[in-house]
Amino acid sequence: METQLAKLPPLERLRAIMARLRAKDGCQWDLSQTHKSLLPYLIEETYEVVEAIESDQRDKLKEELGDLFLQVYFHSQIADEAGHFDINDVASDICDKLIRRHPHIFGEKKDLKPQQVRDQWERIKVESKEKDSVLAGVPKTMPALLLAYRVGEKAAGVGFDWENPRDIFDKLKEELAEFEVEFDDGNSDGMIDEMGDLIFVMVNLARKLSIDPENALKRTSQRFIDRFGYIEKSLKKQGKSFSETSLEEMEALWQEAKG
């Protein structure tokens, strides 16, 4: 069996392997899986692809893309067995979508900048009735920062956006002032709402500047971890604990860590 599988082209080999694993006398774990039970693995593999890209590991990226592709194929296999669709239908749908969303390539040739292409996508989705609303395609289960970024991006695609990044500075000041009012009043619900508004505006400022807010926050968090680690190591060398150290002393070590 293994020798026969080795002779097949990669995609046909994967098809044969998955069919064997999901057969009645196949692997009981694979056979027991459903779309919902596979969700944690789909999310995990996606994050592992992100990690491989961020760490610039090409061999690791190849491996992780394979793991992610398996999840796509696994879901397609389950759907095929239920008579809904198969991997060919998945590929066919995305091919049609790519052609439909790139009329400047597959229709009348136009030279569009990346931002113009993204804006065109959003207009096509609505005008073609592919989506009922401009924001209909944004999954609510997205991490909050990414959700805010995509919501802003989609709204901008149909013209609802600040003209330039500097216009957002005034909005930031406005939202900060509104937060201060709620803070001074001790209004917990109001502070939550205004903090959300403040973060949302910051995310959109990042979007206008082509900055990934998730990556920016990760970098800041890692700098904090590194500098705080310096404080901890310094205190250990001095034989001191945090309770024996004043805030001013810790701040001095923080500035040392910044170099």
C-alpha positions as CSV (number, residue, x, y, z in Angstrom):
1,M,0.0,0.0,0.0
2,E,2.7,2.4,1.0
3,T,4.7,1.7,-2.2
4,Q,1.6,2.3,-4.3
5,L,0.9,5.6,-2.6
6,A,4.5,6.8,-3.1
7,K,4.0,6.6,-6.9
8,L,1.0,9.0,-6.9
9,P,1.3,12.7,-7.6
10,P,1.2,14.6,-4.2
11,L,-2.5,15.7,-4.3
12,E,-3.7,12.3,-5.5
13,R,-1.5,10.8,-2.8
14,L,-3.2,13.0,-0.2
15,R,-6.6,12.1,-1.5
16,A,-5.8,8.4,-1.2
17,I,-4.3,8.7,2.3
18,M,-7.3,10.7,3.6
19,A,-9.8,8.2,2.1
20,R,-7.9,5.4,3.7
21,L,-7.8,7.1,7.1
22,R,-11.5,7.9,7.0
23,A,-12.6,4.4,5.8
24,K,-14.6,2.3,8.2
25,D,-11.6,0.2,9.0
26,G,-9.3,3.2,9.0
27,C,-8.0,5.4,11.9
28,Q,-10.7,5.8,14.6
29,W,-9.4,9.2,15.5
30,D,-9.6,10.6,12.0
31,L,-13.0,8.9,11.5
32,S,-14.4,10.5,14.6
33,Q,-13.6,14.1,13.5
34,T,-16.2,16.7,12.5
35,H,-16.0,20.2,11.2
36,K,-16.4,21.5,14.8
37,S,-14.0,19.1,16.4
38,L,-11.3,20.2,14.0
39,L,-11.7,23.9,14.7
40,P,-8.9,24.0,17.4
41,Y,-6.5,22.4,15.0
42,L,-7.4,24.8,12.2
43,I,-6.7,27.8,14.5
44,E,-3.5,26.3,15.9
45,E,-2.1,25.5,12.5
46,T,-2.9,29.0,11.3
47,Y,-1.0,30.5,14.2
48,E,2.0,28.2,13.5
49,V,2.1,29.4,9.9
50,V,2.1,33.0,11.3
51,E,5.0,32.1,13.6
52,A,7.0,30.5,10.8
53,I,6.6,33.6,8.7
54,E,7.4,36.1,11.5
55,S,10.6,34.1,12.3
56,D,11.5,33.9,8.6
57,Q,12.0,30.1,8.7
58,R,11.4,28.9,5.1
59,D,11.6,25.1,5.8
60,K,9.3,25.6,8.8
61,L,6.9,27.6,6.7
62,K,6.7,24.8,4.1
63,E,5.9,22.3,6.9
64,E,3.3,24.5,8.6
65,L,1.6,25.3,5.3
66,G,1.3,21.6,4.7
67,D,-0.3,21.2,8.1
68,L,-2.7,24.0,7.4
69,F,-3.5,22.5,3.9
70,L,-4.3,19.2,5.6
71,Q,-6.9,21.0,7.7
72,V,-8.5,22.5,4.5
73,Y,-8.4,19.1,2.9
74,F,-9.8,17.4,6.0
75,H,-12.8,19.7,6.1
76,S,-13.3,19.1,2.3
77,Q,-13.1,15.3,2.8
78,I,-15.8,15.4,5.6
79,A,-18.0,17.5,3.3
80,D,-17.5,15.2,0.4
81,E,-18.5,12.2,2.4
82,A,-21.7,14.0,3.4
83,G,-22.4,14.8,-0.3
84,H,-22.0,18.6,0.1
85,F,-18.8,19.5,-1.8
86,D,-15.2,18.3,-2.4
87,I,-11.8,19.8,-2.7
88,N,-12.4,20.4,-6.4
89,D,-15.5,22.5,-5.6
90,V,-13.4,24.5,-3.1
91,A,-10.7,25.2,-5.7
92,S,-13.3,26.0,-8.3
93,D,-15.1,28.5,-6.1
94,I,-11.9,30.4,-5.2
95,C,-10.8,30.4,-8.9
96,D,-14.2,32.0,-9.8
97,K,-13.8,34.5,-7.0
98,L,-10.3,35.5,-7.9
99,I,-11.4,36.2,-11.5
100,R,-14.5,38.1,-10.4
101,R,-12.5,40.3,-8.0
102,H,-9.7,41.1,-10.5
103,P,-11.5,42.7,-13.4
104,H,-8.5,45.0,-13.9
105,I,-6.5,41.8,-14.8
106,F,-9.0,39.4,-16.4
107,G,-11.2,42.1,-17.9
108,E,-10.3,45.6,-19.1
109,K,-6.6,46.0,-18.2
110,K,-5.9,48.7,-15.6
111,D,-2.9,49.5,-13.5
112,L,-4.2,49.8,-10.0
113,K,-2.3,50.4,-6.8
114,P,-2.6,47.9,-3.9
115,Q,-5.0,50.1,-2.0
116,Q,-7.2,50.7,-5.1
117,V,-7.4,46.9,-5.6
118,R,-8.5,46.4,-1.9
119,D,-11.1,49.1,-2.3
120,Q,-12.3,47.5,-5.6
121,W,-12.7,44.2,-3.8
122,E,-15.1,45.7,-1.2
123,R,-17.2,47.5,-3.9
124,I,-17.5,44.3,-5.9
125,K,-18.6,42.3,-2.9
126,V,-21.5,44.6,-2.3
127,E,-22.4,45.5,-5.9
128,S,-22.5,41.9,-6.9
129,K,-24.7,41.0,-4.0
130,E,-22.0,38.6,-2.8
131,K,-22.4,40.2,0.6
132,D,-25.5,41.8,2.0
133,S,-23.5,44.4,3.8
134,V,-20.0,46.0,3.5
135,L,-19.2,44.5,6.9
136,A,-21.1,41.2,6.5
137,G,-17.9,39.2,5.8
138,V,-16.0,40.1,9.0
139,P,-16.1,37.1,11.4
140,K,-17.1,38.3,14.9
141,T,-14.8,35.6,16.3
142,M,-11.7,37.4,15.1
143,P,-9.3,38.8,17.7
144,A,-10.4,42.3,18.7
145,L,-7.4,44.2,17.1
146,L,-7.8,42.3,13.8
147,L,-11.6,42.8,13.9
148,A,-11.2,46.6,14.3
149,Y,-8.6,46.7,11.6
150,R,-10.7,44.8,9.1
151,V,-13.9,46.7,9.9
152,G,-12.0,50.0,9.3
153,E,-10.5,48.6,6.1
154,K,-13.8,47.5,4.7
155,A,-15.5,50.7,5.5
156,A,-12.6,52.6,3.9
157,G,-13.1,50.5,0.8
158,V,-16.4,52.2,0.0
159,G,-15.1,55.7,0.9
160,F,-15.9,56.0,4.6
161,D,-12.5,57.0,5.9
162,W,-10.3,59.9,7.0
163,E,-8.6,61.6,4.1
164,N,-5.1,61.4,5.7
165,P,-3.6,60.1,8.9
166,R,-3.1,63.5,10.5
167,D,-6.9,64.0,10.4
168,I,-7.1,61.1,13.0
169,F,-5.0,63.0,15.6
170,D,-8.0,65.3,16.4
171,K,-10.2,62.3,16.7
172,L,-7.7,60.8,19.2
173,K,-7.8,63.9,21.3
174,E,-11.6,63.9,21.2
175,E,-11.8,60.3,22.3
176,L,-9.2,60.8,25.1
177,A,-11.1,63.8,26.4
178,E,-14.3,61.7,26.5
179,F,-12.5,58.9,28.3
180,E,-11.2,61.5,30.9
181,V,-14.8,62.6,31.6
182,E,-16.0,59.1,32.3
183,F,-12.9,58.5,34.4
184,D,-13.4,61.6,36.5
185,D,-17.1,60.6,37.0
186,G,-16.0,57.0,38.0
187,N,-18.4,55.6,35.4
188,S,-17.1,52.0,34.7
189,D,-19.4,51.3,31.7
190,G,-18.6,54.6,30.2
191,M,-14.8,54.1,30.6
192,I,-15.1,50.7,28.8
193,D,-17.0,52.3,25.9
194,E,-14.6,55.2,25.6
195,M,-11.5,53.0,26.0
196,G,-12.9,50.9,23.1
197,D,-13.4,54.0,21.0
198,L,-9.9,55.2,21.8
199,I,-8.3,51.9,20.8
200,F,-10.5,51.6,17.7
201,V,-9.2,55.0,16.5
202,M,-5.6,54.0,17.2
203,V,-6.1,50.8,15.2
204,N,-7.4,52.9,12.3
205,L,-4.5,55.3,12.5
206,A,-2.2,52.2,12.2
207,R,-4.2,51.1,9.2
208,K,-3.8,54.4,7.5
209,L,-0.1,54.2,8.0
210,S,0.1,50.6,6.8
211,I,1.2,49.5,10.3
212,D,0.0,46.1,11.6
213,P,-1.3,47.0,15.0
214,E,-0.9,43.4,16.2
215,N,2.7,43.3,15.3
216,A,3.3,46.8,16.7
217,L,1.8,45.7,20.1
218,K,3.8,42.5,20.1
219,R,7.0,44.4,19.6
220,T,6.1,46.8,22.4
221,S,5.2,43.9,24.7
222,Q,8.5,42.1,23.9
223,R,10.5,45.3,24.7
224,F,8.6,45.6,28.0
225,I,9.4,41.9,28.7
226,D,13.1,42.4,27.9
227,R,13.4,45.6,30.0
228,F,11.5,44.2,32.9
229,G,13.7,41.2,32.8
230,Y,16.7,43.5,33.1
231,I,15.2,44.9,36.3
232,E,14.6,41.5,37.7
233,K,18.2,40.3,36.9
234,S,19.7,43.5,38.3
235,L,17.7,43.2,41.6
236,K,18.8,39.5,41.9
237,K,22.5,40.6,41.5
238,Q,21.9,43.1,44.3
239,G,20.2,40.5,46.5
240,K,17.1,42.6,46.6
241,S,13.4,41.8,46.2
242,F,10.7,44.0,44.5
243,S,9.2,44.8,47.9
244,E,12.6,46.1,49.0
245,T,12.9,48.4,45.9
246,S,11.3,51.7,45.4
247,L,9.5,52.7,42.2
248,E,12.2,55.3,41.6
249,E,14.9,52.7,41.8
250,M,13.0,50.4,39.4
251,E,12.5,53.4,37.0
252,A,16.2,54.0,37.1
253,L,16.9,50.4,36.1
254,W,14.3,50.7,33.4
255,Q,16.1,53.6,31.9
256,E,19.4,51.6,32.0
257,A,17.7,48.8,30.2
258,K,16.6,51.2,27.4
259,G,20.3,52.1,27.0
